[in-house]
Amino acid sequence: MYWIQSIENGPRRVNHAAGALDNLIYSFGGYSNAEDYTQVTPIDVHILNTCILKWYSLPKPDKTDPQYKETPFSRYGHTVVVYQQKFYLWGGRNDHPGTCNRLFCFDPRSCKWSIVPVTGSNIPSSRDGHSACVIDDRMYIFGGFEDSSQQFSDDLYYFDFNQSIWHLYNRKLDDQIPQWRDFHSATNLDGRMYIFGGRSDHIEPHITDNLYDNQLYVFNPESQTWLQVATVGQVPPGRRSHSAFAYDGKLYIFAGYNDVVGLHFNDLHEFNPLTSMWRRIKTSGIPNPIPRRRQCCLVVDHRMYMFGGTSPVTASLFLNNPEDIQDIPGNRLILYDQSDLYVLDFAPSLKTLCFLFLAQQRIDVHHLPKRFHREYQLFTQSSINRARPAGETSG
C-alpha cells in the first residue's frame, strides 16, 4: 500500500461526515474552530472530484428559499450513509440548538435536501458520536452520547428504508454487546456490522473516567446476535474519533485519539475476518499523514481518500496562526484543524509507481507522451515531501 498524494488547501473540517458516489466524495458539515457555531445556519456541503483532486462547495440556501427549512442545520458528530444513490444524514449537534434526531436525505442529482418522513415510536433520541452503516435495506445506528440523559448509549436501532420506520433491537441474554460508548466506528463487512473503539467509562453510563476498549464486536443481522470477536495478532490500541473502512473483504482502522495515554495516532491496521487476525500495515510512498483524530476516510475503487481532522501542536504555531487554534484546557492540548487530503493506493499500477518516483526525484518529464502530462501534474502538484507547519508534532 502506498500513500501517493497529498494536497493542501481543501475544506478545513473536523468531526464531519462523508460518503462517496461514483468518482465524487461528498463531505457534510463538521466544524473549524475559526467559525461561529452558536448560530443556526444550513449545513455546508463540499464535493471532491477524485479524478482531478479538486474541491468545490455548494451554495447554502437563504431564508427565502424553500430549501432552507428542508436543509439540516450545521453540525458535527453526525453520520452519513449512502443508500440507493442518495445520502442520509442523522444525528449530530451544534452549540445551538444542540443535538438532533431528524433523518435528512440529500439527492446529489438535484442537490436538494428533504426531511425523511418516519413512523413508529422507536425513534432514537437525539445524540452525537454514534455510528451508522447500511446493510441491505437498513441503516443501523449504535451508541453515541444522548443529549437528554447526558449518558453514553449501547442501544442498537435500525431504520427500514422500505417501510420508513425505526426499530429498536431487542437484546438477548447471551448477546455480547459492546459497552456504552461514543466516537467508535461501525463498518459493514460481508453483511455484518463490526464495532471498534470509542470512549466509554468504567462504572456507569455517564462520563467519568474514560475507558478505551480495543476489542472488536460484530452484529449479525441474519441471526440477530452480538458477539465479541476473539482476535489475534497486532491488535490496535484503543482509541476514539478514528476512521474505519472496508476494502477487499478486510477491515481497516486509521488514526484516532486516546486521552488516557495522551496520544494521537497515524497508524493503519488491517483485520482479516477469515483468520480473525490484526496486523499493522507498513505503508510505502510519501510520508504518512501526521497523527490526528476526527478525519474522514472514504474508499473509491482501489484508493482511500483521507481528509481533514485535527492534530496536536505546540504553542509556537498558536503565536503564528491564532485563528486556527483550539485550546482544550481539560486535556492541555492545543489542536490544529487540518485542510489536507491524502490518497492511499491499495494496488498501485506500474504507471502510478513510475509517476510517484518521477515526482519524488523531481525528474524532467517533458519527453513523456502528452497524454500522460495532465495525470502527472497531479503528482507534481501534490506535496510529495509535506513540510509540517511550525509547531506540528508527531503525536
TIKE-839504 format. One record per residue (C-alpha): residue in one letter; residue number from 1; x, y, z. Coordinates in pm, whole numbers, plus 50000, padded with zeros to 5 digits. Layout:
{type:A | seq:NUM | px:X | py:Y | pz:Z}
...
***
This chain:
{type:M | seq:1 | px:50000 | py:50000 | pz:50000}
{type:Y | seq:2 | px:50129 | py:50341 | pz:49903}
{type:W | seq:3 | px:50049 | py:50691 | pz:50017}
{type:I | seq:4 | px:50077 | py:50850 | pz:49674}
{type:Q | seq:5 | px:49948 | py:51206 | pz:49702}
{type:S | seq:6 | px:49897 | py:51490 | pz:49949}
{type:I | seq:7 | px:49708 | py:51806 | pz:49860}
{type:E | seq:8 | px:49668 | py:52112 | pz:50081}
{type:N | seq:9 | px:49406 | py:52387 | pz:50093}
{type:G | seq:10 | px:49092 | py:52176 | pz:50099}
{type:P | seq:11 | px:48799 | py:52249 | pz:50332}
{type:R | seq:12 | px:48920 | py:52281 | pz:50692}
{type:R | seq:13 | px:48681 | py:52041 | pz:50860}
{type:V | seq:14 | px:48678 | py:51841 | pz:51186}
{type:N | seq:15 | px:48420 | py:51585 | pz:51302}
{type:H | seq:16 | px:48249 | py:51595 | pz:50964}
{type:A | seq:17 | px:48079 | py:51305 | pz:50783}
{type:A | seq:18 | px:48111 | py:51198 | pz:50422}
{type:G | seq:19 | px:48006 | py:50948 | pz:50159}
{type:A | seq:20 | px:48118 | py:50851 | pz:49809}
{type:L | seq:21 | px:47923 | py:50806 | pz:49487}
{type:D | seq:22 | px:48097 | py:50719 | pz:49162}
{type:N | seq:23 | px:48409 | py:50938 | pz:49147}
{type:L | seq:24 | px:48279 | py:51205 | pz:49382}
{type:I | seq:25 | px:48314 | py:51237 | pz:49760}
{type:Y | seq:26 | px:48055 | py:51448 | pz:49943}
{type:S | seq:27 | px:48156 | py:51594 | pz:50280}
{type:F | seq:28 | px:47880 | py:51724 | pz:50508}
{type:G | seq:29 | px:47921 | py:51965 | pz:50797}
{type:G | seq:30 | px:48184 | py:51941 | pz:51066}
{type:Y | seq:31 | px:48348 | py:52242 | pz:51224}
{type:S | seq:32 | px:48654 | py:52459 | pz:51220}
{type:N | seq:33 | px:48740 | py:52650 | pz:51534}
{type:A | seq:34 | px:48774 | py:52967 | pz:51331}
{type:E | seq:35 | px:48395 | py:52963 | pz:51271}
{type:D | seq:36 | px:48092 | py:53052 | pz:51485}
{type:Y | seq:37 | px:47866 | py:52758 | pz:51576}
{type:T | seq:38 | px:47632 | py:52940 | pz:51811}
{type:Q | seq:39 | px:47405 | py:53038 | pz:51519}
{type:V | seq:40 | px:47168 | py:52814 | pz:51324}
{type:T | seq:41 | px:47287 | py:52805 | pz:50962}
{type:P | seq:42 | px:47238 | py:52549 | pz:50682}
{type:I | seq:43 | px:47495 | py:52272 | pz:50671}
{type:D | seq:44 | px:47782 | py:52308 | pz:50427}
{type:V | seq:45 | px:47846 | py:52054 | pz:50151}
{type:H | seq:46 | px:48192 | py:52015 | pz:49995}
{type:I | seq:47 | px:48250 | py:51787 | pz:49697}
{type:L | seq:48 | px:48579 | py:51629 | pz:49590}
{type:N | seq:49 | px:48630 | py:51515 | pz:49232}
{type:T | seq:50 | px:48867 | py:51223 | pz:49286}
{type:C | seq:51 | px:48973 | py:51218 | pz:48920}
{type:I | seq:52 | px:49133 | py:51564 | pz:48938}
{type:L | seq:53 | px:49159 | py:51606 | pz:49319}
{type:K | seq:54 | px:48967 | py:51933 | pz:49317}
{type:W | seq:55 | px:48722 | py:52055 | pz:49582}
{type:Y | seq:56 | px:48419 | py:52274 | pz:49530}
{type:S | seq:57 | px:48131 | py:52368 | pz:49758}
{type:L | seq:58 | px:47756 | py:52401 | pz:49707}
{type:P | seq:59 | px:47581 | py:52730 | pz:49783}
{type:K | seq:60 | px:47373 | py:52741 | pz:50100}
{type:P | seq:61 | px:47002 | py:52830 | pz:50074}
{type:D | seq:62 | px:46894 | py:53161 | pz:50224}
{type:K | seq:63 | px:46584 | py:53207 | pz:50440}
{type:T | seq:64 | px:46365 | py:53290 | pz:50139}
{type:D | seq:65 | px:46450 | py:52962 | pz:49967}
{type:P | seq:66 | px:46203 | py:52672 | pz:50030}
{type:Q | seq:67 | px:46512 | py:52453 | pz:50071}
{type:Y | seq:68 | px:46605 | py:52642 | pz:50389}
{type:K | seq:69 | px:46352 | py:52451 | pz:50605}
{type:E | seq:70 | px:46447 | py:52117 | pz:50450}
{type:T | seq:71 | px:46823 | py:52156 | pz:50500}
{type:P | seq:72 | px:46983 | py:52027 | pz:50822}
{type:F | seq:73 | px:47149 | py:52290 | pz:51038}
{type:S | seq:74 | px:47527 | py:52296 | pz:51051}
{type:R | seq:75 | px:47653 | py:52029 | pz:51289}
{type:Y | seq:76 | px:47927 | py:51788 | pz:51391}
{type:G | seq:77 | px:47934 | py:51436 | pz:51537}
{type:H | seq:78 | px:47665 | py:51324 | pz:51290}
{type:T | seq:79 | px:47669 | py:51029 | pz:51049}
{type:V | seq:80 | px:47612 | py:50997 | pz:50674}
{type:V | seq:81 | px:47534 | py:50677 | pz:50482}
{type:V | seq:82 | px:47469 | py:50606 | pz:50114}
{type:Y | seq:83 | px:47160 | py:50415 | pz:50007}
{type:Q | seq:84 | px:47030 | py:50382 | pz:49650}
{type:Q | seq:85 | px:47235 | py:50673 | pz:49517}
{type:K | seq:86 | px:47129 | py:50914 | pz:49792}
{type:F | seq:87 | px:47286 | py:51033 | pz:50116}
{type:Y | seq:88 | px:47113 | py:51002 | pz:50453}
{type:L | seq:89 | px:47227 | py:51219 | pz:50742}
{type:W | seq:90 | px:47129 | py:51155 | pz:51103}
{type:G | seq:91 | px:47217 | py:51294 | pz:51446}
{type:G | seq:92 | px:47494 | py:51531 | pz:51541}
{type:R | seq:93 | px:47497 | py:51855 | pz:51734}
{type:N | seq:94 | px:47575 | py:52224 | pz:51723}
{type:D | seq:95 | px:47647 | py:52466 | pz:52006}
{type:H | seq:96 | px:47291 | py:52589 | pz:51945}
{type:P | seq:97 | px:47028 | py:52440 | pz:51933}
{type:G | seq:98 | px:47207 | py:52121 | pz:52043}
{type:T | seq:99 | px:47155 | py:51766 | pz:51913}
{type:C | seq:100 | px:46908 | py:51645 | pz:51653}
{type:N | seq:101 | px:46727 | py:51320 | pz:51570}
{type:R | seq:102 | px:46566 | py:51407 | pz:51238}
{type:L | seq:103 | px:46661 | py:51200 | pz:50934}
{type:F | seq:104 | px:46759 | py:51400 | pz:50626}
{type:C | seq:105 | px:46807 | py:51291 | pz:50266}
{type:F | seq:106 | px:47036 | py:51460 | pz:50013}
{type:D | seq:107 | px:46985 | py:51386 | pz:49643}
{type:P | seq:108 | px:47313 | py:51452 | pz:49455}
{type:R | seq:109 | px:47132 | py:51469 | pz:49120}
{type:S | seq:110 | px:46923 | py:51769 | pz:49220}
{type:C | seq:111 | px:47147 | py:51884 | pz:49508}
{type:K | seq:112 | px:46831 | py:51915 | pz:49717}
{type:W | seq:113 | px:46761 | py:51818 | pz:50078}
{type:S | seq:114 | px:46444 | py:51665 | pz:50218}
{type:I | seq:115 | px:46329 | py:51558 | pz:50564}
{type:V | seq:116 | px:46251 | py:51185 | pz:50559}
{type:P | seq:117 | px:45903 | py:51104 | pz:50697}
{type:V | seq:118 | px:45927 | py:50831 | pz:50959}
{type:T | seq:119 | px:45672 | py:50625 | pz:51150}
{type:G | seq:120 | px:45677 | py:50423 | pz:51469}
{type:S | seq:121 | px:45752 | py:50500 | pz:51833}
{type:N | seq:122 | px:46114 | py:50380 | pz:51849}
{type:I | seq:123 | px:46284 | py:50686 | pz:51705}
{type:P | seq:124 | px:46634 | py:50713 | pz:51859}
{type:S | seq:125 | px:46684 | py:51004 | pz:52096}
{type:S | seq:126 | px:46899 | py:51297 | pz:51986}
{type:R | seq:127 | px:47271 | py:51223 | pz:52010}
{type:D | seq:128 | px:47613 | py:51269 | pz:51861}
{type:G | seq:129 | px:47922 | py:51046 | pz:51842}
{type:H | seq:130 | px:47713 | py:50745 | pz:51736}
{type:S | seq:131 | px:47797 | py:50517 | pz:51443}
{type:A | seq:132 | px:47597 | py:50419 | pz:51136}
{type:C | seq:133 | px:47622 | py:50177 | pz:50847}
{type:V | seq:134 | px:47390 | py:50032 | pz:50583}
{type:I | seq:135 | px:47333 | py:49659 | pz:50545}
{type:D | seq:136 | px:47083 | py:49557 | pz:50278}
{type:D | seq:137 | px:46780 | py:49788 | pz:50318}
{type:R | seq:138 | px:46851 | py:49900 | pz:50673}
{type:M | seq:139 | px:47058 | py:50173 | pz:50835}
{type:Y | seq:140 | px:47194 | py:50063 | pz:51173}
{type:I | seq:141 | px:47267 | py:50319 | pz:51447}
{type:F | seq:142 | px:47471 | py:50221 | pz:51752}
{type:G | seq:143 | px:47578 | py:50403 | pz:52068}
{type:G | seq:144 | px:47663 | py:50771 | pz:52091}
{type:F | seq:145 | px:47612 | py:51031 | pz:52362}
{type:E | seq:146 | px:47246 | py:51106 | pz:52435}
{type:D | seq:147 | px:47173 | py:51472 | pz:52495}
{type:S | seq:148 | px:46858 | py:51423 | pz:52704}
{type:S | seq:149 | px:47011 | py:51182 | pz:52957}
{type:Q | seq:150 | px:47369 | py:51306 | pz:52931}
{type:Q | seq:151 | px:47480 | py:50944 | pz:52907}
{type:F | seq:152 | px:47659 | py:50713 | pz:52668}
{type:S | seq:153 | px:47434 | py:50466 | pz:52488}
{type:D | seq:154 | px:47471 | py:50098 | pz:52397}
{type:D | seq:155 | px:47140 | py:50073 | pz:52213}
{type:L | seq:156 | px:47113 | py:49946 | pz:51857}
{type:Y | seq:157 | px:46846 | py:50095 | pz:51631}
{type:Y | seq:158 | px:46780 | py:50032 | pz:51267}
{type:F | seq:159 | px:46585 | py:50229 | pz:51010}
{type:D | seq:160 | px:46397 | py:50025 | pz:50750}
{type:F | seq:161 | px:46418 | py:50221 | pz:50424}
{type:N | seq:162 | px:46139 | py:50019 | pz:50263}
{type:Q | seq:163 | px:45888 | py:50089 | pz:50541}
{type:S | seq:164 | px:46035 | py:50421 | pz:50659}
{type:I | seq:165 | px:46020 | py:50307 | pz:51018}
{type:W | seq:166 | px:46264 | py:50294 | pz:51309}
{type:H | seq:167 | px:46311 | py:49978 | pz:51517}
{type:L | seq:168 | px:46491 | py:49918 | pz:51847}
{type:Y | seq:169 | px:46687 | py:49593 | pz:51860}
{type:N | seq:170 | px:46567 | py:49368 | pz:52142}
{type:R | seq:171 | px:46881 | py:49232 | pz:52302}
{type:K | seq:172 | px:46917 | py:48868 | pz:52407}
{type:L | seq:173 | px:47056 | py:48734 | pz:52732}
{type:D | seq:174 | px:47361 | py:48579 | pz:52564}
{type:D | seq:175 | px:47441 | py:48883 | pz:52348}
{type:Q | seq:176 | px:47796 | py:49011 | pz:52383}
{type:I | seq:177 | px:47712 | py:49378 | pz:52330}
{type:P | seq:178 | px:47980 | py:49648 | pz:52323}
{type:Q | seq:179 | px:47979 | py:49867 | pz:52632}
{type:W | seq:180 | px:47813 | py:50210 | pz:52603}
{type:R | seq:181 | px:48039 | py:50444 | pz:52406}
{type:D | seq:182 | px:48073 | py:50731 | pz:52162}
{type:F | seq:183 | px:48303 | py:50815 | pz:51870}
{type:H | seq:184 | px:48356 | py:50449 | pz:51781}
{type:S | seq:185 | px:48320 | py:50308 | pz:51430}
{type:A | seq:186 | px:48072 | py:50075 | pz:51260}
{type:T | seq:187 | px:48164 | py:49905 | pz:50933}
{type:N | seq:188 | px:47969 | py:49678 | pz:50701}
{type:L | seq:189 | px:48195 | py:49384 | pz:50618}
{type:D | seq:190 | px:48033 | py:49098 | pz:50428}
{type:G | seq:191 | px:47688 | py:49187 | pz:50557}
{type:R | seq:192 | px:47788 | py:49215 | pz:50922}
{type:M | seq:193 | px:47845 | py:49524 | pz:51133}
{type:Y | seq:194 | px:48184 | py:49547 | pz:51306}
{type:I | seq:195 | px:48219 | py:49787 | pz:51601}
{type:F | seq:196 | px:48562 | py:49906 | pz:51711}
{type:G | seq:197 | px:48696 | py:50157 | pz:51961}
{type:G | seq:198 | px:48523 | py:50457 | pz:52108}
{type:R | seq:199 | px:48514 | py:50621 | pz:52450}
{type:S | seq:200 | px:48322 | py:50486 | pz:52749}
{type:D | seq:201 | px:48375 | py:50464 | pz:53125}
{type:H | seq:202 | px:48442 | py:50201 | pz:53389}
{type:I | seq:203 | px:48130 | py:50201 | pz:53605}
{type:E | seq:204 | px:47818 | py:50387 | pz:53499}
{type:P | seq:205 | px:47691 | py:50505 | pz:53158}
{type:H | seq:206 | px:47792 | py:50866 | pz:53202}
{type:I | seq:207 | px:48120 | py:51049 | pz:53157}
{type:T | seq:208 | px:48358 | py:50995 | pz:53450}
{type:D | seq:209 | px:48694 | py:50825 | pz:53391}
{type:N | seq:210 | px:48736 | py:50742 | pz:53024}
{type:L | seq:211 | px:48787 | py:50387 | pz:52904}
{type:Y | seq:212 | px:48921 | py:50294 | pz:52560}
{type:D | seq:213 | px:48827 | py:49941 | pz:52455}
{type:N | seq:214 | px:49026 | py:49773 | pz:52177}
{type:Q | seq:215 | px:48802 | py:49468 | pz:52149}
{type:L | seq:216 | px:48620 | py:49402 | pz:51822}
{type:Y | seq:217 | px:48247 | py:49326 | pz:51820}
{type:V | seq:218 | px:48022 | py:49206 | pz:51541}
{type:F | seq:219 | px:47645 | py:49218 | pz:51492}
{type:N | seq:220 | px:47495 | py:48963 | pz:51254}
{type:P | seq:221 | px:47162 | py:49088 | pz:51110}
{type:E | seq:222 | px:47067 | py:48738 | pz:50988}
{type:S | seq:223 | px:47098 | py:48564 | pz:51323}
{type:Q | seq:224 | px:47019 | py:48884 | pz:51519}
{type:T | seq:225 | px:47313 | py:48827 | pz:51753}
{type:W | seq:226 | px:47603 | py:49022 | pz:51904}
{type:L | seq:227 | px:47945 | py:48858 | pz:51951}
{type:Q | seq:228 | px:48285 | py:48970 | pz:52072}
{type:V | seq:229 | px:48543 | py:48860 | pz:51816}
{type:A | seq:230 | px:48836 | py:48658 | pz:51951}
{type:T | seq:231 | px:49118 | py:48826 | pz:51761}
{type:V | seq:232 | px:49490 | py:48755 | pz:51736}
{type:G | seq:233 | px:49791 | py:48942 | pz:51604}
{type:Q | seq:234 | px:49882 | py:49311 | pz:51631}
{type:V | seq:235 | px:49563 | py:49444 | pz:51790}
{type:P | seq:236 | px:49534 | py:49826 | pz:51758}
{type:P | seq:237 | px:49544 | py:50024 | pz:52083}
{type:G | seq:238 | px:49204 | py:50153 | pz:52198}
{type:R | seq:239 | px:49104 | py:50490 | pz:52052}
{type:R | seq:240 | px:48817 | py:50716 | pz:51955}
{type:S | seq:241 | px:48748 | py:50952 | pz:51666}
{type:H | seq:242 | px:48936 | py:50719 | pz:51431}
{type:S | seq:243 | px:48833 | py:50610 | pz:51081}
{type:A | seq:244 | px:48725 | py:50262 | pz:50976}
{type:F | seq:245 | px:48667 | py:50137 | pz:50623}
{type:A | seq:246 | px:48645 | py:49812 | pz:50429}
{type:Y | seq:247 | px:48843 | py:49708 | pz:50124}
{type:D | seq:248 | px:48866 | py:49369 | pz:49953}
{type:G | seq:249 | px:48693 | py:49186 | pz:50236}
{type:K | seq:250 | px:48907 | py:49333 | pz:50515}
{type:L | seq:251 | px:48855 | py:49598 | pz:50781}
{type:Y | seq:252 | px:49097 | py:49889 | pz:50823}
{type:I | seq:253 | px:49142 | py:50126 | pz:51118}
{type:F | seq:254 | px:49330 | py:50455 | pz:51077}
{type:A | seq:255 | px:49441 | py:50727 | pz:51324}
{type:G | seq:256 | px:49233 | py:50842 | pz:51625}
{type:Y | seq:257 | px:49298 | py:50954 | pz:51982}
{type:N | seq:258 | px:49333 | py:50806 | pz:52332}
{type:D | seq:259 | px:49327 | py:51063 | pz:52612}
{type:V | seq:260 | px:49418 | py:50808 | pz:52882}
{type:V | seq:261 | px:49766 | py:50774 | pz:52734}
{type:G | seq:262 | px:49753 | py:51119 | pz:52573}
{type:L | seq:263 | px:49828 | py:51005 | pz:52218}
{type:H | seq:264 | px:49704 | py:51089 | pz:51870}
{type:F | seq:265 | px:49769 | py:50812 | pz:51616}
{type:N | seq:266 | px:49854 | py:50790 | pz:51247}
{type:D | seq:267 | px:49885 | py:50412 | pz:51227}
{type:L | seq:268 | px:49699 | py:50185 | pz:50985}
{type:H | seq:269 | px:49573 | py:49842 | pz:51096}
{type:E | seq:270 | px:49410 | py:49563 | pz:50897}
{type:F | seq:271 | px:49169 | py:49296 | pz:51024}
{type:N | seq:272 | px:49109 | py:48977 | pz:50826}
{type:P | seq:273 | px:48772 | py:48820 | pz:50923}
{type:L | seq:274 | px:48877 | py:48482 | pz:50775}
{type:T | seq:275 | px:49168 | py:48445 | pz:51019}
{type:S | seq:276 | px:49049 | py:48688 | pz:51291}
{type:M | seq:277 | px:49397 | py:48838 | pz:51271}
{type:W | seq:278 | px:49502 | py:49201 | pz:51312}
{type:R | seq:279 | px:49821 | py:49331 | pz:51158}
{type:R | seq:280 | px:49975 | py:49674 | pz:51147}
{type:I | seq:281 | px:50035 | py:49791 | pz:50791}
{type:K | seq:282 | px:50368 | py:49943 | pz:50696}
{type:T | seq:283 | px:50291 | py:50176 | pz:50408}
{type:S | seq:284 | px:50525 | py:50297 | pz:50135}
{type:G | seq:285 | px:50533 | py:50610 | pz:49920}
{type:I | seq:286 | px:50521 | py:50962 | pz:50057}
{type:P | seq:287 | px:50541 | py:51025 | pz:50434}
{type:N | seq:288 | px:50237 | py:50923 | pz:50641}
{type:P | seq:289 | px:49978 | py:51186 | pz:50737}
{type:I | seq:290 | px:50060 | py:51337 | pz:51075}
{type:P | seq:291 | px:49866 | py:51198 | pz:51375}
{type:R | seq:292 | px:49509 | py:51321 | pz:51402}
{type:R | seq:293 | px:49150 | py:51249 | pz:51502}
{type:R | seq:294 | px:48803 | py:51325 | pz:51364}
{type:Q | seq:295 | px:48907 | py:51295 | pz:50999}
{type:C | seq:296 | px:48715 | py:51119 | pz:50720}
{type:C | seq:297 | px:48833 | py:50821 | pz:50513}
{type:L | seq:298 | px:48646 | py:50706 | pz:50201}
{type:V | seq:299 | px:48731 | py:50427 | pz:49956}
{type:V | seq:300 | px:48675 | py:50485 | pz:49584}
{type:D | seq:301 | px:48780 | py:50193 | pz:49361}
{type:H | seq:302 | px:49124 | py:50085 | pz:49485}
{type:R | seq:303 | px:49213 | py:50411 | pz:49660}
{type:M | seq:304 | px:49131 | py:50557 | pz:50001}
{type:Y | seq:305 | px:49092 | py:50934 | pz:50042}
{type:M | seq:306 | px:49161 | py:51082 | pz:50385}
{type:F | seq:307 | px:49089 | py:51448 | pz:50462}
{type:G | seq:308 | px:49054 | py:51690 | pz:50749}
{type:G | seq:309 | px:49069 | py:51621 | pz:51121}
{type:T | seq:310 | px:49265 | py:51790 | pz:51396}
{type:S | seq:311 | px:49621 | py:51736 | pz:51520}
{type:P | seq:312 | px:49823 | py:51834 | pz:51830}
{type:V | seq:313 | px:50059 | py:52130 | pz:51800}
{type:T | seq:314 | px:50291 | py:52329 | pz:52023}
{type:A | seq:315 | px:50242 | py:52688 | pz:52134}
{type:S | seq:316 | px:50473 | py:52820 | pz:51861}
{type:L | seq:317 | px:50203 | py:52765 | pz:51597}
{type:F | seq:318 | px:49950 | py:52938 | pz:51819}
{type:L | seq:319 | px:50160 | py:53254 | pz:51802}
{type:N | seq:320 | px:50162 | py:53243 | pz:51422}
{type:N | seq:321 | px:49802 | py:53141 | pz:51349}
{type:P | seq:322 | px:49579 | py:53218 | pz:51647}
{type:E | seq:323 | px:49260 | py:53183 | pz:51443}
{type:D | seq:324 | px:49342 | py:52819 | pz:51363}
{type:I | seq:325 | px:49399 | py:52705 | pz:51720}
{type:Q | seq:326 | px:49164 | py:52523 | pz:51954}
{type:D | seq:327 | px:49276 | py:52512 | pz:52318}
{type:I | seq:328 | px:49137 | py:52225 | pz:52523}
{type:P | seq:329 | px:49212 | py:52318 | pz:52888}
{type:G | seq:330 | px:49098 | py:51987 | pz:53038}
{type:N | seq:331 | px:49339 | py:51786 | pz:52828}
{type:R | seq:332 | px:49603 | py:52060 | pz:52799}
{type:L | seq:333 | px:49606 | py:52015 | pz:52424}
{type:I | seq:334 | px:49640 | py:52271 | pz:52152}
{type:L | seq:335 | px:49492 | py:52145 | pz:51828}
{type:Y | seq:336 | px:49541 | py:52247 | pz:51467}
{type:D | seq:337 | px:49249 | py:52184 | pz:51229}
{type:Q | seq:338 | px:49373 | py:52027 | pz:50906}
{type:S | seq:339 | px:49277 | py:52115 | pz:50548}
{type:D | seq:340 | px:49480 | py:51846 | pz:50374}
{type:L | seq:341 | px:49388 | py:51547 | pz:50157}
{type:Y | seq:342 | px:49589 | py:51224 | pz:50136}
{type:V | seq:343 | px:49546 | py:50939 | pz:49889}
{type:L | seq:344 | px:49630 | py:50579 | pz:49979}
{type:D | seq:345 | px:49655 | py:50337 | pz:49686}
{type:F | seq:346 | px:49586 | py:49974 | pz:49780}
{type:A | seq:347 | px:49703 | py:49836 | pz:49445}
{type:P | seq:348 | px:49910 | py:50097 | pz:49260}
{type:S | seq:349 | px:49970 | py:50033 | pz:48892}
{type:L | seq:350 | px:50318 | py:50040 | pz:48743}
{type:K | seq:351 | px:50233 | py:50377 | pz:48588}
{type:T | seq:352 | px:50134 | py:50519 | pz:48927}
{type:L | seq:353 | px:50457 | py:50394 | pz:49084}
{type:C | seq:354 | px:50658 | py:50546 | pz:48800}
{type:F | seq:355 | px:50481 | py:50881 | pz:48837}
{type:L | seq:356 | px:50543 | py:50871 | pz:49212}
{type:F | seq:357 | px:50913 | py:50803 | pz:49160}
{type:L | seq:358 | px:50950 | py:51076 | pz:48897}
{type:A | seq:359 | px:50773 | py:51329 | pz:49120}
{type:Q | seq:360 | px:50977 | py:51237 | pz:49428}
{type:Q | seq:361 | px:51301 | py:51267 | pz:49233}
{type:R | seq:362 | px:51179 | py:51581 | pz:49052}
{type:I | seq:363 | px:51285 | py:51443 | pz:48716}
{type:D | seq:364 | px:51208 | py:51642 | pz:48399}
{type:V | seq:365 | px:50934 | py:51454 | pz:48213}
{type:H | seq:366 | px:50877 | py:51673 | pz:47908}
{type:H | seq:367 | px:50974 | py:51377 | pz:47691}
{type:L | seq:368 | px:50670 | py:51181 | pz:47812}
{type:P | seq:369 | px:50379 | py:51148 | pz:47568}
{type:K | seq:370 | px:50134 | py:51437 | pz:47608}
{type:R | seq:371 | px:49853 | py:51206 | pz:47714}
{type:F | seq:372 | px:50040 | py:51149 | pz:48042}
{type:H | seq:373 | px:50111 | py:51515 | pz:48119}
{type:R | seq:374 | px:49781 | py:51603 | pz:48287}
{type:E | seq:375 | px:49781 | py:51291 | pz:48503}
{type:Y | seq:376 | px:50141 | py:51351 | pz:48603}
{type:Q | seq:377 | px:50058 | py:51708 | pz:48705}
{type:L | seq:378 | px:49851 | py:51564 | pz:48993}
{type:F | seq:379 | px:50171 | py:51423 | pz:49136}
{type:T | seq:380 | px:50381 | py:51732 | pz:49080}
{type:Q | seq:381 | px:50109 | py:51947 | pz:49241}
{type:S | seq:382 | px:50099 | py:51716 | pz:49543}
{type:S | seq:383 | px:50307 | py:51790 | pz:49848}
{type:I | seq:384 | px:50537 | py:51492 | pz:49795}
{type:N | seq:385 | px:50752 | py:51590 | pz:50091}
{type:R | seq:386 | px:50499 | py:51773 | pz:50304}
{type:A | seq:387 | px:50659 | py:52032 | pz:50528}
{type:R | seq:388 | px:50485 | py:52048 | pz:50865}
{type:P | seq:389 | px:50368 | py:52390 | pz:50981}
{type:A | seq:390 | px:50578 | py:52522 | pz:51265}
{type:G | seq:391 | px:50482 | py:52352 | pz:51586}
{type:E | seq:392 | px:50318 | py:52039 | pz:51445}
{type:T | seq:393 | px:50416 | py:51734 | pz:51645}
{type:S | seq:394 | px:50439 | py:51367 | pz:51567}
{type:G | seq:395 | px:50171 | py:51297 | pz:51828}
***
